[in-house]
């Protein structure tokens, strides 16, 4: 390892320790409350939401694969890739902020469109990050890895730890994974962002809350993706394409 990679190794180790820690008491209580509420929701509704999000994400993944430049980071060092990813995070944070403020200011009906729009922004960023770090998004395993990064960023303690374990041991685990648990995926994501998204629908404060929440969520996803890919690179350097 060179000097920069040694620094990155320390940063990734600190990130891993944070990901393994318990969430705060408020977050844990909120999760318990949401779990109880989910128990009152009819199974047909859970199934409908699961299938809707599954379809939405698969359409977004295909669209991102078509439009993302695969050669934008060919030959770059890890330091240069990190710098480029930080620029992408900043760009998509601004896009998410504008989208959240716009839909938040539009009231209930327009505010409901925030969910698929923000999801599209997040997935497009993840495809860009994969390309920058040198992974081939046309491979099924790499698209699955993108979804596990997403789940790692937006989940409760138990799911986050299980997902981190899979990511840490990806070369071994990827051959054992047929598909994602879509029910868990959508429910963990909805539970994670519920409070911010509900406040976004409130008149007068929706625009401010929507913009801030989206900006923060995008930053969190960006940091998660950057460290997940750096972890893979330090363990098993990918081939350049």
Order of alpha helices (4+ residues) and beta strands (2+ residues): alpha-alpha-alpha-alpha-alpha-alpha-alpha-alpha-alpha-alpha-alpha
